[in-house]
Amino acid sequence: MTACSHLDSVELTELPEEVDGCPQCLATGDPWCHLRICLTCGQVGCCDSSPNRHASRHAAAESHPIMRSIQPGEDWSWCFVDELALRIPQVSGEPRIPPSPLCP
């Protein structure tokens, strides 16, 4: 089994109480599907099922390897570099988020 080699990049351990949506999509009036949060800096972005894929773009542009889902009931993370799904138990919280404009 492969282990993520980027756990030392995790700086965010407490998720925000509430998120308004994908900030970049909100700024341009674009819809998003699901939301992810960068575990290095806390930037929220939309998932790869969204037209703009802001979470992936952020990870690539900033070299921040791990994003976590902030969808209700989901606690998984994704390392873009190792291409590995994982759970990071030291990250806690479940933000209130608005309904997705694109996905149920």
C-alpha positions as CSV (number, residue, x, y, z in Angstrom):
1,M,0.0,0.0,0.0
2,T,1.3,3.4,-1.0
3,A,1.4,6.2,1.6
4,C,1.1,9.9,1.0
5,S,4.5,11.6,1.1
6,H,3.0,15.1,1.6
7,L,1.4,14.9,5.0
8,D,4.0,17.5,6.3
9,S,2.2,20.1,4.1
10,V,-1.0,19.8,6.1
11,E,-1.3,23.1,8.1
12,L,-5.1,23.4,8.3
13,T,-6.4,21.1,11.0
14,E,-9.7,22.9,11.8
15,L,-12.2,23.5,9.0
16,P,-14.1,26.8,8.9
17,E,-17.6,26.8,10.4
18,E,-19.2,28.1,7.2
19,V,-18.2,28.5,3.5
20,D,-20.3,30.6,1.1
21,G,-19.2,28.5,-2.0
22,C,-16.3,28.6,-4.4
23,P,-15.0,32.2,-4.1
24,Q,-13.7,32.3,-7.6
25,C,-17.0,31.0,-9.1
26,L,-19.0,33.4,-6.9
27,A,-16.8,36.3,-8.1
28,T,-17.5,35.5,-11.8
29,G,-21.1,34.2,-11.4
30,D,-20.2,30.7,-12.4
31,P,-21.8,27.6,-11.0
32,W,-19.8,24.9,-9.1
33,C,-20.5,21.3,-8.2
34,H,-18.7,20.2,-5.0
35,L,-16.3,22.1,-2.7
36,R,-12.8,21.2,-1.6
37,I,-10.4,23.0,0.8
38,C,-6.6,23.2,0.5
39,L,-5.1,21.7,3.7
40,T,-2.0,23.9,3.3
41,C,-3.6,27.3,3.1
42,G,-7.3,26.9,3.5
43,Q,-8.3,28.1,0.0
44,V,-11.7,26.8,-1.0
45,G,-12.2,25.7,-4.6
46,C,-14.6,23.8,-6.8
47,C,-14.1,20.1,-7.7
48,D,-13.0,18.6,-11.0
49,S,-16.7,18.0,-11.9
50,S,-17.2,21.8,-11.9
51,P,-16.5,23.7,-15.1
52,N,-13.6,25.8,-13.6
53,R,-11.9,23.1,-11.5
54,H,-10.6,25.7,-9.1
55,A,-9.3,23.3,-6.4
56,S,-7.1,21.4,-8.9
57,R,-5.9,24.7,-10.4
58,H,-5.0,26.0,-7.0
59,A,-3.1,22.8,-6.1
60,A,-1.0,23.0,-9.3
61,A,-0.4,26.8,-9.2
62,E,0.6,26.9,-5.6
63,S,2.2,23.4,-5.3
64,H,-0.2,22.7,-2.4
65,P,-0.6,18.9,-2.7
66,I,-3.6,17.9,-0.5
67,M,-7.2,19.0,-0.8
68,R,-10.1,17.8,1.4
69,S,-13.7,17.5,0.6
70,I,-16.0,19.8,2.6
71,Q,-19.2,18.2,1.3
72,P,-21.6,17.2,4.1
73,G,-20.8,13.7,5.4
74,E,-17.4,13.4,3.5
75,D,-14.1,13.3,5.3
76,W,-11.7,12.2,2.6
77,S,-8.7,14.0,1.2
78,W,-6.8,13.8,-2.1
79,C,-3.1,14.1,-2.7
80,F,-2.7,15.5,-6.3
81,V,1.0,14.6,-6.3
82,D,0.8,11.0,-5.1
83,E,-2.7,10.5,-6.7
84,L,-3.9,9.0,-3.5
85,A,-7.2,9.3,-1.5
86,L,-6.7,9.3,2.2
87,R,-8.3,10.3,5.5
88,I,-6.4,12.7,7.8
89,P,-7.8,12.3,11.3
90,Q,-6.2,15.4,12.7
91,V,-8.4,17.6,10.4
92,S,-11.8,18.2,12.1
93,G,-15.0,20.1,11.5
94,E,-17.8,20.1,9.0
95,P,-18.5,23.5,7.4
96,R,-22.0,24.6,6.6
97,I,-22.1,25.1,2.8
98,P,-24.8,26.2,0.4
99,P,-26.4,23.8,-2.0
100,S,-24.5,23.2,-5.2
101,P,-25.8,25.1,-8.2
102,L,-24.8,22.1,-10.5
103,C,-24.8,18.8,-8.5
104,P,-27.3,17.3,-6.1
